[in-house]
Amino acid sequence: MPIHDNLKSLHPELTVWRRELHAHPQTAFEETFASDFIASRLEAAGVKIHRGLATTGVVGTIEGSKPAKGDIKAIGLRADIDALDINEANDFAHKSKFAGKMHACGHDGHTTMLLGAACHLAKTKEFAGTVHFIFQPAEENEGGGRVMVEEGLFDKFPVDAVFGMHNWPGMPVGTFAVAEGPMMAAFDVFEVIVTGKGTHAAMPHLGIDPIAITSQIVTNLQSIASRQTNPLDQIVVSITQFHAGDTWNVIPNTAMLRGTVRSFSTKVQDMAESSIGRIVENVAKAHGASATLRYERRYPATINTAAESEWSAKAAGLVVGDEKIIRDPQPCMGSEDFAFMLQKKPGCYVWVGNGSADNDRVLHNPKYDFNDEIIPIGSSYWVSLVESVLGG
């Protein structure tokens, strides 16, 4: 199927919806505007809804009109609904009304595309079995996908497979990227506190300088990727914060650094955590200081399963043509808490082309704005996926 006529006709209205969501961004577990907006649109379309999972989550359910056949009787389609703590730098009419909050990752578009598909399928019901439309809060940093799973998402709404989608700046409009295996990396964070001995800056020999020691730790951590990891594996170790001292003439008692590790396998995660701990402890000890490490595994890697990846590629090909499907995209070191759903159910996470990746359309940029041109493309993909996987 190309873009359905009904979705073409809905495009102007869906664009209004997307911009309304963009103007009212809220962050983790506080997405009351989006939650109410989603619920009201689903109810108006006659979709049965459930609210309250992970506080602001919404799940809509549609039963198909055809008799169920085969092993796949229910699937879940997921969109994230939260925004980011960013001051928006745009000046168009639908810019954020909430200071310090912004839809800078396109979740407003993801929500709108799934809403469009739900409204269409609520009318046609040209499929067999059940579709659950999962609108998930708190994707950014706080693991709303994990919370929904822990609160019984797949117990209350059983599915045989689950699917997600993200807009991708830099990929041309009218393309999709699909791959079996890793699409997004695991997201780990760490914090190191080095305790030395504070002293006058003019008399460093009387103290133990935690700044110098922590600087050596930063340098040594770079060897994890360059010398401790198999070159065929992939890892990023980035230091993102370094805090120490309060004035010009005092060597402080402590220094703190924070960072993130990105990888695609538990084996590499285990190695990185162990290596960071060893480096931190031994560098500090060598200089007569002490150090503590806090290491957290926030999100697992987003790993697509084989059959579901083929279904997704086929469904996307029906919309844009098989030649527009990128079948071997390079995995991204960014992370996605849809991974928690994929740990529980087979499924597939795809990227939909969002057009140019200039400074105004880079994810998490204060001038980012979702490309409304792709709304009917994304909605059509969801419809195509449902009607092909649950064809009856």
N, C-alpha and C positions, 0 to 999 in steps of 0.2 A: 504494500500500500504506500502511495506517496502521502503527502500531508492531506488529511481528510478535509473535505469541504466544510464540515461543521467546525473543525478546529481553526480553519482559515477565517471563518466568520466570527469566531470567538476571539480572534487575535486582538482586536482593538480593546475589548473589555478586559482581557487578560493583561494587556499592557497597563491599563488603569490600575488593576489589582496589584501588579508588580510594583508600580511606583508608589502606591499607597503603603505597601509593606516597607518599601525602601525608606519612606519618610518617617516611619515609626519603628526604628530599630531598638531592640532590647537584647540584653545578654543573658548568660546562663541561668536557666530556671526562672527567669523573670519575663519571659516572652508573652506577656498577657495579651498585648495587642494582636500579635500574630495568631495566638491560640484562639482568641475570640473570632478573629477574621476568618480563619480556616473553618472553624466549627460552623459559623453562620453560612458560609458558602456551600459547605457539604450538606447541611440540613436543607438549604434552599433547593439543592439538586436531588433531594430525596435519599441521601446517603445516610445509613445508620452510623452513628458516631459513638465513640467512647473517649472520655477526657480524664486526665489526672495522672497518667503514667509519667514518671519523672516530673511531676508537678504541672508542667504546661504542655505535655505531650497530647496529641490528638491522633486517634486511629479511626479511620472510616472503613466501612465494610460494604462490599457489593457482591451479591450472588448473581452468577450468570444465568442466562435463560436456557442454555443447552444442557442435556444430560451429561454428567461427568463420565469421562473415559480415561483410561491409562492410570499411571501411578501418581501423576502430579495433579492434585485436587485443590491446592491452595497455594498462593504465592503472596509475598509481601513486597511492596514498593515503598522505598524510604526517601524522604526529603528532610534536610536539616532546616531549622527555622530561626536560628539565633544570629546575632550580629557580633560586632567586635568593639572593643574599647578604643576607638579612634575618632579624632575630631575630623569631620568631613570637610574637604577643601573645595567641593563643587559649589556652584551657585545657581543650578537649575531649580525649577519649581518644586521638584520632589526631593530635594536634599533633606537630610536628617533634621527632624524637629527636636531631637534630644541631644543636648550638648555632650560631647565625649563618646557618643555611640554612633555606629555607622555600619550599614550593610556593605562591607568592603570585600566580601568573598563570594557574593552572588547567591546567598541562601534565600534571598527574596525571590530570585528567579527560579531556584530549585522548587521552592514552595509553590510558586505560580504554575510551573509546568506540570507538577503532579496534580494540582487542583484542576487544571484544564483537562487532564486525562480522566480524572474522577468524574467531572461533570459530563464529559462525553460518554463514558462507559455506563454511567447511571441511566442514560437515555437508551443506549443501544443494547447493552448486556449481551453482546455477540460473543459469548465465551461460555465455557463450562466450569463449574466449581466456584471458587471464592477468591476475591482479591482484597487484601488489607492494605490500605493506604496509610503509611506510618509517617507522621509528621513529628520529628524528633527535636527536642531542645538541646542546647548546651553542647554542640559539637566542638566548639572552639575551647580547647584546654580542659574542660570539666567533665568530659566523658558521659554525656547524656545518653549515648547509645548503650553504654554499660549499665547505667541506672535503669533504663527501660527494660533491658534483659533481666536484670536482677529483680525487678518488680513484677516479673511474670509476663512480659510481652508475648513470648511464644507459647506460654501456657494458656493465656486468655485468647490468643489469636494464633492457633497452630498453622504453620506453613510448611510446605515441602522445600521451598527455596525462597531466597530474599535477594532483592536487587537495589542498587543505588546508582546515582549519577551525579557528576560534578561538571560545571562549566570549565572550559580550559582555554584561557587566553593564549594566543600563539598558534592555535589550531584553526584552520579556516572554517568559516560558517558552512554548515552542510557536511561536516565530517564527524566521525566518532572514532574513539580509540578503545580497543577491546583486547584483552590478553588473558590467557590462563596464567595463574601464578601471581607473583607480587605485583601490585599496582602502586601501593603507597607504603612507606616505611613505618617501622615501629618507632615510637616516640618515648624516649627515656629522658629524665632530667637528673641532675646531680648538684649537690651543694657541698663545698669543702670549707671548713673553718680551721685555719692554722693559728695556733696559740704559741706565741713566743714570749718575749719579755720586753715590755716597753721601757724606753729610755729617752734621754735628751738626744736630739738629732745630731748634735755636735760631738756626742760621745757614744757612737754606735757600739764600741767594744764592751760597753757595760750592759748591753742588752742582747736580745736575740731577735733579729729583724724579721717579722713575719711577711713583710712585703717582698723582700728579696727571696725568701723561701717559697712563697706562693708563686712568684714569677718563674722560678725554676720548675715548679709543678706544672704551670701552664705550658712551658716549653716541652717538658717530658711527655705530657699528654698527647702531643702531636705525633709521637712515635707509635701510638696505638694503631692509627690508620696506615702509617708509612712503613712500619717495621714489624708489627705484631699481628696484622690481619692478612690472611691469604689474599693475594692480589685479585683472585677470581671472586672473592666476596666483596661486598660493598658496605662501607661504614663512613659516617661523618661524626667527628667529635669537635664540637664548637664551644668555645668559651664565650659567654654572652654578658657576664657581669663580673666586675672586680671592685670590691669596696674595702677601703682601709684608711684609717686615720681621719683626723678632724682639723689639724692645724699644720703650720709650716715647720715648726721646730720640735716636733715630737715623733719619734718612732713608736707606732701604736703597739698595743699588746696583742691584737688579733688582726687577721685579714681574712676576707671571705671571697670566694669565687663561685660562680654558678655557670652551668652550661647544659648542653643537650647532646644526646647520642642518637643517631638515626641508623637503622640497619634493617635487614629483611629476614633475619632468622634468629631463633632463640639461641642457637649455638654462638652466633656473633655477639648477641646481647650478653650472654654469660661471660664470654671472653672480655668484653669491654668493661663490665662491672668489676670483674676480678682484677683486671689490669689497672683500672683507676684506683681501686683500693690499695693495691700494692705500691703504686707510684706515690700516692699521697702519704701513706704511712712511712715509707722508707726515705723519701726526700726530707720530710719533716724530722725524722729521727736522726738523719745524718747531720743535721744542723742544731741538734739539741732542742728542737721544738716538738710539739704534739699536734695532732690533726684529727679531725673527725670527718667522716663522709656520710652524707645522706644520699642514697640512690633510689630513684623511683621509676618503675616501669609504668608509664602513663597509658599508652595505647599500643596494642600489638600491631604487627604488620597486616596490611589489607591484602588478602590472598584470595584470588578468584579460583573457583573450581572449574574443572574441564568442561563438563556438559553444559553448565549454566553459562559459561563464556561463549560456547557455540550458539546457544539459544539467543543470547544478547546480540552477538554479531549478526545472526540471521535477521533478527527483528530490526536492528538498525539498518541493515542492508535493504530491507523492504521499504524503508522510508527514504534513504538518500542514495541508494545504489551500492552494490558490493564494492565497487571501485573506490568509494569514499570511506571505506572502513580501514583504519590503521590497525593492522593485526599484530604488530610487534613494537608497541610504544616503549620507550625507555622508562622504566619505573621511576617514580618521583620520590625524593627523599622527604617530602612533606608527609604528613600523617593524617589519619582519618579514623574517627571512632566508629564508623560503620564496621570496622574490623571486629568489634565485639559481637555484632550480629553474625558475621561470617564465621566466627568461632563456634557458633551454635548451629548454624544452618548452612548448607551449600548455597552458593550464590555468585553474583558478579557485580562489580563496580566499574562503570564506564565513564569516559570523559566525552563531553560533547563540545565541539569547536565553538569558541566564543569570538573568533575573529582576531584582529590585531592585538599584539601584546605591547603596545606603546605605553608610555608612562601613565596614561589615563585608564589603562585597562589591565594593570598588573594586580594580581590578587593581594589584598591587605594594603593597598596603596590608598592614601586619603582622597585621591581623585578617581578611584575606580567606580565604574557603574556597569551593571549587568547589561548585556546587549539584548534588547527586546526583540530583535529580529529572529532570535533562535527559539523563542517561546513555543511556536507551533511545531518546530522540529523536535524539541524535547518532549512535548506532550504527545506527538505522534509516535515517538519511540516507545513511550509507555503503553500506548494503546496497541501498537504492533506487538509488543512483547506479550501483553496479556492475551491478545487474540491468537497468537501463534503458539504460546506455551499451553494455554488453556483452550485450545481450539475446539475441543469436543468432537 
